Amino acid sequence: MLRPVKLDVSGALTQEPQHLLECLTDFYSNLSDHRPLGIAVSGGSDSLGLLYGLAAIVPPHKLVALTVDHGLRPAAADEARWVKAQCRRLGIRHETLKWQSGQPVTGLQAAARAARYRLLVQASARLGLAAVVTAHTRDDQYETLAMRRARSASDDAPGLAGIPTATLFEERLWVLRPLLELTRETIREFLRSRGLAGWVEDPSNTDTRFERVRVRAQLEHHTPQQEGPDPAQIAMRRFQLASDAAALLDAACRVEGDGPVRVRFDATARMDVVTAALEALIDWQGGAARPLDRRGKATLASFLASTSGKANGSVMSLGRTLVRRQGAFLTVERERRDVARLMLPPGDCGVWDKRFEICNRSKASPLYVSGASAGVLPCFTRNQREYSTQFHRDDGVIGGFTCRPLLGRSSRILPVDQLPLAQTLARLARGRPLPRCPWGESHGIAALTAIKVQRQTPV
């Protein structure tokens, strides 16, 4: 649904609220990658403010606006065309990305969000973008924290770090969020100062079937409290713990030829660091889609406590992995169960066992993948009735296919505060190096986690 628009692009810079422009100027000046920047623009007030703010300080040829049409509403196509018209007036290239897949019966918002980022990843690779910027605001942060706090049993749960300032998607696209310090009303005041009196209003933003809408309505009737953990402090602790766990793995971990990972058990190491390192190894070796739940964390803590001081013998099954105590070492390997087979038609790609991305480069014959090796590594053949055991991960390309190790959740969605640990996993897996975050290299990745949330949502 479109609200009436009055546009004046001749407004003087001095007439604009300076907070948004100062925020974006600081952001853009700290980018280390100078390729064009993508802007996710739905046409709502937040993303429109981001578009006009960046247009005021960045040359038009350095910006590409991307609008995702999820196909969920008849008006979506008209809204995308309206955004395109705004971009044309600003001299900024615009593309509409369409979600073509069928809609799920349940979990529609989550599926739409996943599709949105998948389309942005693809567009970014095709257009050669440095990153994509989104317009998440302080209001979005409060809503997210309120929803996560309602589900959390701990004041130090990872989710209470809130929306990260930067996230790496599918090991390829950095999504940056420079407006997390600003309120929605600040952005709307900026738009009004530019002569823009309207924007797209998405009806789903008032549909109480969705949890975020209900939480937003509750927050409008409550004064935010100063109680509860500081999200910035939680993010900083997560960053430091990830750095310490990465250092432990760099110093004490090696990968066996057939897949298992061995890490020297240091009884003097901090237990939270050892736990974080093992959780990362379990996540990687098991191909996790989600972090360990409370029960899984309790199982791991109990195992570590029971093996302390023991020489051998303890074995634990967790997250599709087996963890064993062998002398001074702990080993982590994929548990031999539920190992699927995969058939890739000519020219097709797929994920095998949630741990390897495989592409069949042949134009003529299918590729069959199984887990017949001792370490549950992929084995390949062109003959469905045979197995090939000649694959080695460091060979890269054999017989017209490629195989790339994945890093569990880190290969899908990686918050910037977990980057040090994921970089270490990539080295251990002999995978491709993770791209550096283009925002923050000049003043330290840790600074990205320090966005201050000055008020807290009520429990």
Secondary structure by P-SEA (a helix, b strand, c coil): cccbbbbbcccccccccaaaaaaaaaaaaacccccbbbbbccccaaaaaaaaaaaaccccccbbbbbbccccccaaaaaaaaaaaaaaaacbbbbbbbbcbbbbccaaaaaaaaaaaaaaaaaaaaacccbbbbbccaaaaaaaaaaaaaacccccccccccccccccccccbbbbbccccccaaaaaaaaaaaccccccccccccccccaaaaaaaaaaacccccccccaaaaaaaaaaaaaaaaaaaaccccccccbbbbbbbbccccaaaaaaaaaaaaaaaacccccccaaaaaaaaaaaaaacccccbbbbbcccbbbbbcccbbbbbcccccbbbbbbcccbbbbccccbbbbcccccbbbbbbccccccccccccccccccccccccccccccbbbbbbcccccccccccaaaaaaaaaaaacccccccccccccccccccccccccccccc
